[in-house]
Amino acid sequence: MATTWNLDPTHSEIAFKVKHMMITNVTGNFRNFAVSAQTEGNDFSTAKITLSVDVGSTSTNNEQRDGHLKGGDFFDGENFLSSFSSLREWRRKMALHSSFMAISPFAAL
């Protein structure tokens, strides 16, 4: 029997940290997102994980920087799909988006 699991957004976060001018780190997060997994019962070995991020909810506690990140130089929220059904799909779409060619690897979902 198929089971759907949803991440509790009040107890979760999707955050990022990038080096700025090789001097300091800038941290931020996405305020609006959803993560779900579809499994057969309690077996996660073949789970289909779906991640949806609202790029427009980017927050670094600096409105000018947030606006720049949301624009075409970085996240390109107007043109870039923000919903992915697997980590492999996310990496493939990020590789196609040239601004993200230098993204650091992260732990697999």
N, C-alpha and C positions, 0 to 999 in steps of 0.2 A: 504494500500500500504506500502510495506517494505521500510524503510529509513535507510541508513547507515550514522553514525556520526563518524568522525575521530578526535582524539585529535590533536591539533596543537603542534608539538614537539618544535617549537621555543618559545612557551609561556608556556611550561609545563616542569616538571621534575619528575623523580622518584628518591628519595633520601632515605638514611638510616642513622641511628645513633646507635652506639653500645658502651657500656661501655667497656673500655680497662683497665684491671688490677684493676678494682674497683676504679680507681683514676681519669680517664679522659674519655671523650667521643671522639670517632672517627666518623667523618661524611664522607659520600661519596655519589656518585650517579652513575646511569647508563646513559651513554651518548646516547646510541642507544636503542630506544624502540618504540613501537607502541601500541596505544589503540584505539579500535573502539567499537561502540555499534550498534546493529541492533534493530530497533524498528518498531512498526506498527504506522506509522505517527509520531506524536510528543509525543506519550504515552510511557514513560520510565518504566512503572510499570512491564512490562514483557520483558524488554530489555535483549538481550544476549550480554554481554560485553566480549571482547577478549583483553587480554594483552599479549604482546610479548616483552621479555627483552633479549637483547644481553649481557649475563654475561661477555663476553670478553670486553665489554666497561666499566667495573667497574673502577671508578676513586675516589681515596681518596687523590690525590695530593702527593702520595708517591709510586714510581714505585715498590719498593721491597714489600711493603704491598699489593699493587694491585695484583702483581703476586701471592702472598700467598693466597689472597682472591679468585682469579680465579681458584686456584688449588683444589685438592681433599679434603683438610682439611675444606673448606668452601663451595663456590658456585659450585665447580666441574663442570665447564662449558663444559668440554669434554663429560660428561656422563649424565648431568641433563637437562631434558627438560625445556625450558624457555618460553613456550607458554601455556597459560591457557585460558579457555573459561568462567571461573567463579571463584569467590573468594573461593567457596567451593572446587573446583578442586585444586586450588592453595594450600589451607591449607592441603588437603589430600596428595598431592605430597610432600609438605614440611615435613609433619609428617613422610613420608616414608624415607626421606633423613635425617639420624640421626644427622647430624651436625646442623640441624635447630630445634631440639626439644625444645630449650629454647627461640625461637623467641617470642617477645612481641606481643600481639594482636594489631591490628590497625583498623581504621575505615573501615567499609564495603564500597565497591564501589557502 
